[in-house]
Amino acid sequence: MAEHLEEVYEKYVKPLPAPERLRLLEMTVHDLALTASHEPQKRSILELRGLGKEIWQGVDAQKYVDDLREEWNHRP
């Protein structure tokens, strides 16, 4: 693949005058910027660590689970 790219560069890009090569570079950068902005970002589940912890401040985990189980027992 790299050899093919070097061949394309040597055959088609390098012979161009500098202003045309700069224009080609500008077009390539613009295209890459558009492509990158439309690609979904890869995220890590670890980024969510600690998120919303203030909601559970002062809540006893075992009592919360016991209350849920009790609620489930009374559902029809």
Phi and psi in radians as a Rosetta constraint file:
Dihedral C 1 N 2 CA 2 C 2 CIRCULARHARMONIC -1.079 0.35
Dihedral N 2 CA 2 C 2 N 3 CIRCULARHARMONIC -0.671 0.35
Dihedral C 2 N 3 CA 3 C 3 CIRCULARHARMONIC -1.104 0.35
Dihedral N 3 CA 3 C 3 N 4 CIRCULARHARMONIC -0.705 0.35
Dihedral C 3 N 4 CA 4 C 4 CIRCULARHARMONIC -1.085 0.35
Dihedral N 4 CA 4 C 4 N 5 CIRCULARHARMONIC -0.754 0.35
Dihedral C 4 N 5 CA 5 C 5 CIRCULARHARMONIC -1.118 0.35
Dihedral N 5 CA 5 C 5 N 6 CIRCULARHARMONIC -0.721 0.35
Dihedral C 5 N 6 CA 6 C 6 CIRCULARHARMONIC -1.104 0.35
Dihedral N 6 CA 6 C 6 N 7 CIRCULARHARMONIC -0.673 0.35
Dihedral C 6 N 7 CA 7 C 7 CIRCULARHARMONIC -1.119 0.35
Dihedral N 7 CA 7 C 7 N 8 CIRCULARHARMONIC -0.781 0.35
Dihedral C 7 N 8 CA 8 C 8 CIRCULARHARMONIC -1.063 0.35
Dihedral N 8 CA 8 C 8 N 9 CIRCULARHARMONIC -0.781 0.35
Dihedral C 8 N 9 CA 9 C 9 CIRCULARHARMONIC -1.057 0.35
Dihedral N 9 CA 9 C 9 N 10 CIRCULARHARMONIC -0.893 0.35
Dihedral C 9 N 10 CA 10 C 10 CIRCULARHARMONIC -1.081 0.35
Dihedral N 10 CA 10 C 10 N 11 CIRCULARHARMONIC -0.697 0.35
Dihedral C 10 N 11 CA 11 C 11 CIRCULARHARMONIC -1.406 0.35
Dihedral N 11 CA 11 C 11 N 12 CIRCULARHARMONIC -0.699 0.35
Dihedral C 11 N 12 CA 12 C 12 CIRCULARHARMONIC -1.961 0.35
Dihedral N 12 CA 12 C 12 N 13 CIRCULARHARMONIC -0.624 0.35
Dihedral C 12 N 13 CA 13 C 13 CIRCULARHARMONIC -1.569 0.35
Dihedral N 13 CA 13 C 13 N 14 CIRCULARHARMONIC -0.871 0.35
Dihedral C 13 N 14 CA 14 C 14 CIRCULARHARMONIC -0.992 0.35
Dihedral N 14 CA 14 C 14 N 15 CIRCULARHARMONIC -0.674 0.35
Dihedral C 14 N 15 CA 15 C 15 CIRCULARHARMONIC -1.212 0.35
Dihedral N 15 CA 15 C 15 N 16 CIRCULARHARMONIC -0.267 0.35
Dihedral C 15 N 16 CA 16 C 16 CIRCULARHARMONIC -1.182 0.35
Dihedral N 16 CA 16 C 16 N 17 CIRCULARHARMONIC 2.600 0.35
Dihedral C 16 N 17 CA 17 C 17 CIRCULARHARMONIC -1.097 0.35
Dihedral N 17 CA 17 C 17 N 18 CIRCULARHARMONIC 2.686 0.35
Dihedral C 17 N 18 CA 18 C 18 CIRCULARHARMONIC -0.895 0.35
Dihedral N 18 CA 18 C 18 N 19 CIRCULARHARMONIC -0.788 0.35
Dihedral C 18 N 19 CA 19 C 19 CIRCULARHARMONIC -1.064 0.35
Dihedral N 19 CA 19 C 19 N 20 CIRCULARHARMONIC -0.618 0.35
Dihedral C 19 N 20 CA 20 C 20 CIRCULARHARMONIC -1.278 0.35
Dihedral N 20 CA 20 C 20 N 21 CIRCULARHARMONIC -0.614 0.35
Dihedral C 20 N 21 CA 21 C 21 CIRCULARHARMONIC -1.151 0.35
Dihedral N 21 CA 21 C 21 N 22 CIRCULARHARMONIC -0.699 0.35
Dihedral C 21 N 22 CA 22 C 22 CIRCULARHARMONIC -1.109 0.35
Dihedral N 22 CA 22 C 22 N 23 CIRCULARHARMONIC -0.687 0.35
Dihedral C 22 N 23 CA 23 C 23 CIRCULARHARMONIC -1.133 0.35
Dihedral N 23 CA 23 C 23 N 24 CIRCULARHARMONIC -0.719 0.35
Dihedral C 23 N 24 CA 24 C 24 CIRCULARHARMONIC -1.078 0.35
Dihedral N 24 CA 24 C 24 N 25 CIRCULARHARMONIC -0.732 0.35
Dihedral C 24 N 25 CA 25 C 25 CIRCULARHARMONIC -1.088 0.35
Dihedral N 25 CA 25 C 25 N 26 CIRCULARHARMONIC -0.767 0.35
Dihedral C 25 N 26 CA 26 C 26 CIRCULARHARMONIC -1.063 0.35
Dihedral N 26 CA 26 C 26 N 27 CIRCULARHARMONIC -0.753 0.35
Dihedral C 26 N 27 CA 27 C 27 CIRCULARHARMONIC -1.119 0.35
Dihedral N 27 CA 27 C 27 N 28 CIRCULARHARMONIC -0.694 0.35
Dihedral C 27 N 28 CA 28 C 28 CIRCULARHARMONIC -1.155 0.35
Dihedral N 28 CA 28 C 28 N 29 CIRCULARHARMONIC -0.780 0.35
Dihedral C 28 N 29 CA 29 C 29 CIRCULARHARMONIC -1.087 0.35
Dihedral N 29 CA 29 C 29 N 30 CIRCULARHARMONIC -0.763 0.35
Dihedral C 29 N 30 CA 30 C 30 CIRCULARHARMONIC -1.060 0.35
Dihedral N 30 CA 30 C 30 N 31 CIRCULARHARMONIC -0.784 0.35
Dihedral C 30 N 31 CA 31 C 31 CIRCULARHARMONIC -1.092 0.35
Dihedral N 31 CA 31 C 31 N 32 CIRCULARHARMONIC -0.746 0.35
Dihedral C 31 N 32 CA 32 C 32 CIRCULARHARMONIC -1.135 0.35
Dihedral N 32 CA 32 C 32 N 33 CIRCULARHARMONIC -0.690 0.35
Dihedral C 32 N 33 CA 33 C 33 CIRCULARHARMONIC -1.108 0.35
Dihedral N 33 CA 33 C 33 N 34 CIRCULARHARMONIC -0.719 0.35
Dihedral C 33 N 34 CA 34 C 34 CIRCULARHARMONIC -1.158 0.35
Dihedral N 34 CA 34 C 34 N 35 CIRCULARHARMONIC -0.734 0.35
Dihedral C 34 N 35 CA 35 C 35 CIRCULARHARMONIC -1.108 0.35
Dihedral N 35 CA 35 C 35 N 36 CIRCULARHARMONIC -0.795 0.35
Dihedral C 35 N 36 CA 36 C 36 CIRCULARHARMONIC -1.129 0.35
Dihedral N 36 CA 36 C 36 N 37 CIRCULARHARMONIC -0.600 0.35
Dihedral C 36 N 37 CA 37 C 37 CIRCULARHARMONIC -1.286 0.35
Dihedral N 37 CA 37 C 37 N 38 CIRCULARHARMONIC -0.315 0.35
Dihedral C 37 N 38 CA 38 C 38 CIRCULARHARMONIC -1.743 0.35
Dihedral N 38 CA 38 C 38 N 39 CIRCULARHARMONIC -0.106 0.35
Dihedral C 38 N 39 CA 39 C 39 CIRCULARHARMONIC -1.443 0.35
Dihedral N 39 CA 39 C 39 N 40 CIRCULARHARMONIC 2.335 0.35
Dihedral C 39 N 40 CA 40 C 40 CIRCULARHARMONIC -1.151 0.35
Dihedral N 40 CA 40 C 40 N 41 CIRCULARHARMONIC 2.426 0.35
Dihedral C 40 N 41 CA 41 C 41 CIRCULARHARMONIC -1.305 0.35
Dihedral N 41 CA 41 C 41 N 42 CIRCULARHARMONIC 2.407 0.35
Dihedral C 41 N 42 CA 42 C 42 CIRCULARHARMONIC -1.434 0.35
Dihedral N 42 CA 42 C 42 N 43 CIRCULARHARMONIC 2.221 0.35
Dihedral C 42 N 43 CA 43 C 43 CIRCULARHARMONIC -2.079 0.35
Dihedral N 43 CA 43 C 43 N 44 CIRCULARHARMONIC 2.835 0.35
Dihedral C 43 N 44 CA 44 C 44 CIRCULARHARMONIC -1.948 0.35
Dihedral N 44 CA 44 C 44 N 45 CIRCULARHARMONIC 2.428 0.35
Dihedral C 44 N 45 CA 45 C 45 CIRCULARHARMONIC -1.053 0.35
Dihedral N 45 CA 45 C 45 N 46 CIRCULARHARMONIC -0.439 0.35
Dihedral C 45 N 46 CA 46 C 46 CIRCULARHARMONIC -1.154 0.35
Dihedral N 46 CA 46 C 46 N 47 CIRCULARHARMONIC -0.325 0.35
Dihedral C 46 N 47 CA 47 C 47 CIRCULARHARMONIC -1.137 0.35
Dihedral N 47 CA 47 C 47 N 48 CIRCULARHARMONIC -0.353 0.35
Dihedral C 47 N 48 CA 48 C 48 CIRCULARHARMONIC -1.501 0.35
Dihedral N 48 CA 48 C 48 N 49 CIRCULARHARMONIC -0.107 0.35
Dihedral C 48 N 49 CA 49 C 49 CIRCULARHARMONIC -1.000 0.35
Dihedral N 49 CA 49 C 49 N 50 CIRCULARHARMONIC 2.221 0.35
Dihedral C 49 N 50 CA 50 C 50 CIRCULARHARMONIC 1.454 0.35
Dihedral N 50 CA 50 C 50 N 51 CIRCULARHARMONIC -0.105 0.35
Dihedral C 50 N 51 CA 51 C 51 CIRCULARHARMONIC -1.184 0.35
Dihedral N 51 CA 51 C 51 N 52 CIRCULARHARMONIC 2.191 0.35
Dihedral C 51 N 52 CA 52 C 52 CIRCULARHARMONIC 1.403 0.35
Dihedral N 52 CA 52 C 52 N 53 CIRCULARHARMONIC 0.213 0.35
Dihedral C 52 N 53 CA 53 C 53 CIRCULARHARMONIC -1.098 0.35
Dihedral N 53 CA 53 C 53 N 54 CIRCULARHARMONIC -0.433 0.35
Dihedral C 53 N 54 CA 54 C 54 CIRCULARHARMONIC -1.156 0.35
Dihedral N 54 CA 54 C 54 N 55 CIRCULARHARMONIC -0.398 0.35
Dihedral C 54 N 55 CA 55 C 55 CIRCULARHARMONIC -1.123 0.35
Dihedral N 55 CA 55 C 55 N 56 CIRCULARHARMONIC -0.603 0.35
Dihedral C 55 N 56 CA 56 C 56 CIRCULARHARMONIC -1.640 0.35
Dihedral N 56 CA 56 C 56 N 57 CIRCULARHARMONIC 0.071 0.35
Dihedral C 56 N 57 CA 57 C 57 CIRCULARHARMONIC -1.024 0.35
Dihedral N 57 CA 57 C 57 N 58 CIRCULARHARMONIC 2.191 0.35
Dihedral C 57 N 58 CA 58 C 58 CIRCULARHARMONIC 1.405 0.35
Dihedral N 58 CA 58 C 58 N 59 CIRCULARHARMONIC 0.105 0.35
Dihedral C 58 N 59 CA 59 C 59 CIRCULARHARMONIC -1.721 0.35
Dihedral N 59 CA 59 C 59 N 60 CIRCULARHARMONIC 2.236 0.35
Dihedral C 59 N 60 CA 60 C 60 CIRCULARHARMONIC -1.387 0.35
Dihedral N 60 CA 60 C 60 N 61 CIRCULARHARMONIC 2.059 0.35
Dihedral C 60 N 61 CA 61 C 61 CIRCULARHARMONIC -1.058 0.35
Dihedral N 61 CA 61 C 61 N 62 CIRCULARHARMONIC -0.776 0.35
Dihedral C 61 N 62 CA 62 C 62 CIRCULARHARMONIC -1.143 0.35
Dihedral N 62 CA 62 C 62 N 63 CIRCULARHARMONIC -0.720 0.35
Dihedral C 62 N 63 CA 63 C 63 CIRCULARHARMONIC -1.107 0.35
Dihedral N 63 CA 63 C 63 N 64 CIRCULARHARMONIC -0.694 0.35
Dihedral C 63 N 64 CA 64 C 64 CIRCULARHARMONIC -1.063 0.35
Dihedral N 64 CA 64 C 64 N 65 CIRCULARHARMONIC -0.823 0.35
Dihedral C 64 N 65 CA 65 C 65 CIRCULARHARMONIC -1.134 0.35
Dihedral N 65 CA 65 C 65 N 66 CIRCULARHARMONIC -0.747 0.35
Dihedral C 65 N 66 CA 66 C 66 CIRCULARHARMONIC -1.049 0.35
Dihedral N 66 CA 66 C 66 N 67 CIRCULARHARMONIC -0.749 0.35
Dihedral C 66 N 67 CA 67 C 67 CIRCULARHARMONIC -1.104 0.35
Dihedral N 67 CA 67 C 67 N 68 CIRCULARHARMONIC -0.713 0.35
Dihedral C 67 N 68 CA 68 C 68 CIRCULARHARMONIC -1.086 0.35
Dihedral N 68 CA 68 C 68 N 69 CIRCULARHARMONIC -0.794 0.35
Dihedral C 68 N 69 CA 69 C 69 CIRCULARHARMONIC -1.084 0.35
Dihedral N 69 CA 69 C 69 N 70 CIRCULARHARMONIC -0.708 0.35
Dihedral C 69 N 70 CA 70 C 70 CIRCULARHARMONIC -1.104 0.35
Dihedral N 70 CA 70 C 70 N 71 CIRCULARHARMONIC -0.732 0.35
Dihedral C 70 N 71 CA 71 C 71 CIRCULARHARMONIC -1.088 0.35
Dihedral N 71 CA 71 C 71 N 72 CIRCULARHARMONIC -0.731 0.35
Dihedral C 71 N 72 CA 72 C 72 CIRCULARHARMONIC -1.107 0.35
Dihedral N 72 CA 72 C 72 N 73 CIRCULARHARMONIC -0.641 0.35
Dihedral C 72 N 73 CA 73 C 73 CIRCULARHARMONIC -1.139 0.35
Dihedral N 73 CA 73 C 73 N 74 CIRCULARHARMONIC -0.421 0.35
Dihedral C 73 N 74 CA 74 C 74 CIRCULARHARMONIC -1.726 0.35
Dihedral N 74 CA 74 C 74 N 75 CIRCULARHARMONIC 0.092 0.35
Dihedral C 74 N 75 CA 75 C 75 CIRCULARHARMONIC -1.425 0.35
Dihedral N 75 CA 75 C 75 N 76 CIRCULARHARMONIC 2.518 0.35
